[in-house]
Amino acid sequence: MDAALRVQDIFIYPIKSMKGIRLESAKVLERGFQYDRRWMLVDRAGVFITQRIHHQMALIQVELQDNHLLASSEIKQANPIQIPLDFKLESQIEVEVWDDRMLANLVDPSFDQWFSEVLGIDCQLVVMPESTQRKVSPKYAVNGESVSFADGMPYLIIGQESLNHLNSKLTQEVAMNRFRPNIVFSGGISFVEDSWKNIKIGNVDFCVVKPCARCVLITVDQETGEKSKEPLNTLASYRTLNNKVYFGQNALALHEGVLRVGDSIRLI
């Protein structure tokens, strides 16, 4: 069975809660794939802004180019902006992601204005510097890992067969982008990832540490920004444990490396 498991898709979400990018290969780092959720929007109090509340964030396209991110809007007419990958202001503010507070660098007031106008909310763009160590919960950390601005864990892995199983129960199928995975694999049976602990993807060792609890974000259509009750209602009917609805597995990378589409996945 192991031989049939292969990486089908690799995704990063450079700016938290905006559209993801599919890559053919990605650099594996401790806090997540390179460029994954290293930027985010915050309000004037420094609290992260999320698609859970502002569904229109799904309609901001982000592209990874040679030395910058290109952000463009499907919401209203606005010229795309180029956000340099290595640029940040020296001024730092304290920002908040769930229960964590950490320092982040402001990027540029002109970008703040662009996102504020496009989304219709007063916000600032921040970037996580290497000096900021946001620690993974000690309950799940293996080697005291840090994480990006992701909700809590560096990597999310989902099997295509698990989505196929869910879609077989829905009257209208949903796309994988609802669940914002980093690694999608083909092969195996549905929810085979639930049984994983230590795995090797290509040449990189990962530890699967906990199932991913899902929220209302998965009810936002990533193409239209519209919200409904599915697939959360259906998922809750058969994937609920201790009042939480689970889909996908969170993982830690045990060392750095490179992942490529087509890489095999082996259980250790």
C-alpha positions in Angstrom: 0.0 0.0 0.0 2.8 2.4 0.9 4.2 2.4 -2.6 1.0 3.8 -4.0 1.1 6.9 -1.8 2.4 9.9 -3.7 2.4 13.7 -3.4 -0.3 15.0 -5.7 -0.3 18.7 -4.9 1.8 21.1 -2.9 0.2 24.4 -1.7 1.5 27.5 0.1 -0.6 30.4 1.3 1.9 33.3 1.5 -0.6 35.8 3.0 -2.7 34.2 5.7 -6.4 33.7 4.7 -5.9 34.6 1.0 -5.7 32.4 -2.1 -3.2 29.6 -2.1 -0.5 28.8 -4.7 0.1 25.3 -6.1 3.8 24.5 -6.5 5.7 21.7 -8.2 8.3 21.7 -5.4 8.8 23.6 -2.2 11.5 24.0 0.4 10.7 22.3 3.7 11.5 24.5 6.7 10.7 24.1 10.4 7.9 26.6 10.5 6.3 25.5 7.3 7.1 25.6 3.6 9.2 28.5 2.5 6.9 31.6 2.1 3.9 29.8 3.6 1.9 32.2 5.8 4.8 34.5 6.4 2.6 37.6 5.8 -0.8 38.4 7.2 -3.2 41.3 7.6 -4.0 42.6 11.1 -6.3 45.3 12.4 -5.1 48.4 14.2 -4.9 46.4 17.5 -2.6 43.9 15.8 -5.2 41.0 15.7 -5.1 38.8 12.7 -7.8 39.3 10.0 -9.4 36.1 8.8 -11.6 34.7 6.0 -13.8 33.2 8.6 -15.3 36.7 9.1 -14.2 38.5 5.9 -15.1 36.0 3.2 -14.0 38.4 0.5 -10.4 37.6 1.4 -10.8 34.4 -0.7 -10.9 36.7 -3.8 -7.5 38.1 -3.4 -5.1 36.2 -5.7 -1.5 35.9 -4.7 1.2 34.7 -7.1 4.8 33.9 -6.2 7.2 35.5 -8.7 11.0 35.7 -8.8 11.6 38.3 -6.0 8.1 39.4 -5.0 4.5 38.4 -4.4 1.9 39.7 -6.8 -1.4 40.4 -5.2 -4.5 41.2 -7.3 -8.1 41.6 -6.6 -11.2 39.9 -8.0 -13.4 42.1 -5.7 -13.0 45.5 -7.3 -10.8 47.2 -9.9 -7.4 47.8 -8.4 -4.0 47.6 -9.9 -2.0 44.6 -8.7 0.7 45.3 -6.2 4.2 43.8 -6.0 5.3 42.9 -2.4 9.1 42.3 -2.3 9.9 38.9 -0.7 12.8 40.3 1.3 11.4 43.8 2.2 10.2 44.9 5.6 10.2 48.1 7.6 12.3 48.3 10.7 9.2 49.2 12.8 7.7 46.2 14.6 4.3 45.8 16.2 2.9 43.1 18.5 0.4 40.9 16.6 -2.0 38.3 17.7 -2.9 34.9 16.2 -5.4 33.1 18.4 -3.8 32.8 21.8 -0.3 33.7 20.6 1.3 37.2 20.7 4.5 37.9 18.8 6.5 40.6 17.0 6.1 41.2 13.3 7.4 43.9 11.0 5.3 46.3 9.1 5.8 46.2 5.3 4.7 49.4 3.6 1.8 51.9 4.2 0.9 51.8 0.5 0.2 48.1 0.8 -1.9 48.7 3.9 -3.9 51.2 1.9 -4.4 48.8 -1.0 -5.7 46.0 1.1 -7.9 48.3 3.2 -9.5 49.7 0.1 -10.0 46.3 -1.7 -11.4 44.6 1.4 -13.2 47.6 2.9 -11.6 47.1 6.3 -8.8 49.1 8.0 -5.8 46.8 8.0 -2.0 46.6 8.0 0.2 44.0 6.2 2.9 42.5 8.4 5.6 39.9 7.8 7.2 37.5 10.2 11.0 38.0 10.7 13.3 35.0 11.3 13.9 36.5 14.8 10.3 35.8 15.8 9.9 32.4 17.4 6.3 31.4 17.7 6.4 28.1 19.3 4.2 25.1 18.5 2.2 24.0 21.5 4.5 21.9 23.8 1.7 19.3 23.7 2.6 18.5 20.1 6.1 19.8 19.5 8.9 17.2 18.9 12.0 19.4 19.0 10.5 22.7 20.3 9.5 23.7 16.8 8.3 27.2 15.7 5.4 27.9 13.4 4.5 30.7 11.0 1.3 32.7 11.1 -0.6 29.5 10.4 -3.4 28.7 12.9 -1.1 26.5 14.9 0.9 23.9 13.0 3.4 24.1 10.2 2.0 21.4 7.8 -1.5 20.1 6.9 -1.7 16.8 5.0 -4.9 15.5 3.3 -5.5 12.5 1.1 -7.4 13.0 -2.1 -9.4 9.8 -1.3 -10.6 11.5 1.9 -12.1 14.4 -0.1 -13.6 11.9 -2.6 -15.3 10.2 0.3 -16.7 13.5 1.6 -17.8 14.5 -1.9 -19.7 11.2 -2.3 -21.9 12.3 0.5 -22.5 15.8 -0.8 -25.2 16.9 -3.3 -22.7 19.5 -4.6 -19.0 18.6 -4.6 -16.4 20.9 -3.0 -12.8 21.5 -4.0 -9.8 20.7 -1.9 -9.0 24.4 -1.6 -11.7 24.7 1.0 -9.5 22.9 3.4 -6.2 24.8 2.7 -3.8 21.8 2.9 -0.1 22.1 2.3 0.3 18.5 1.0 -2.3 16.5 -0.9 -1.5 12.9 -1.7 -3.0 10.3 -3.9 -3.4 6.6 -3.2 -4.5 4.6 -0.1 -7.9 4.4 1.3 -10.0 7.4 2.5 -8.7 8.8 5.8 -5.6 6.6 5.8 -3.7 9.6 7.1 -5.6 9.3 10.4 -3.5 6.3 11.2 -0.1 7.9 10.4 2.6 8.8 13.0 6.1 8.9 11.4 6.3 9.2 7.6 9.0 9.9 5.0 7.9 12.1 2.0 10.6 12.0 -0.6 13.7 12.4 1.6 12.1 14.4 4.4 10.9 12.9 7.7 7.6 14.2 9.1 5.8 13.5 12.4 2.0 13.5 12.1 1.0 15.0 15.5 -2.7 15.6 15.5 -5.9 15.7 13.5 -7.0 19.1 12.2 -10.2 20.5 13.7 -12.3 22.3 11.1 -14.3 25.5 11.4 -16.6 27.7 9.3 -13.8 28.6 6.9 -14.5 25.4 5.0 -18.0 26.7 4.2 -16.6 29.6 2.1 -16.4 28.9 -1.6 -12.9 29.9 -2.6 -13.9 30.8 -6.1 -16.9 33.1 -5.2 -16.3 34.1 -1.6 -19.9 32.9 -0.8 -20.7 31.0 2.4 -23.1 28.1 2.9 -23.6 25.4 5.5 -21.7 22.7 3.6 -19.4 20.8 3.7 -19.3 21.4 7.5 -22.7 20.0 8.2 -22.1 16.7 6.3 -18.6 16.4 7.7 -19.9 16.9 11.2 -22.3 14.0 10.7 -19.5 11.4 10.6 -16.2 13.1 11.5 -17.0 14.5 14.9 -15.1 13.6 18.1 -15.3 15.5 21.4 -17.5 18.2 19.7 -14.8 18.9 17.1 -15.0 18.1 13.4 -11.8 16.6 12.0 -10.5 16.5 8.4 -6.8 16.2 7.6 -3.7 15.8 9.8 -1.3 18.3 11.1 2.4 17.5 10.9 5.9 18.7 11.8 9.0 18.4 9.6 11.8 16.8 11.5 14.5 18.4 9.3 14.8 20.6 6.2 14.7 19.5 2.6 12.7 19.8 -0.6 9.4 18.2 -1.5 8.3 17.6 -5.0 5.0 16.6 -6.6 5.3 12.9 -7.3 7.4 12.1 -4.3 6.6 8.8 -2.6 5.2 8.7 1.0 6.4 5.8 3.2 5.4 4.9 6.7 8.4 4.6 9.1 
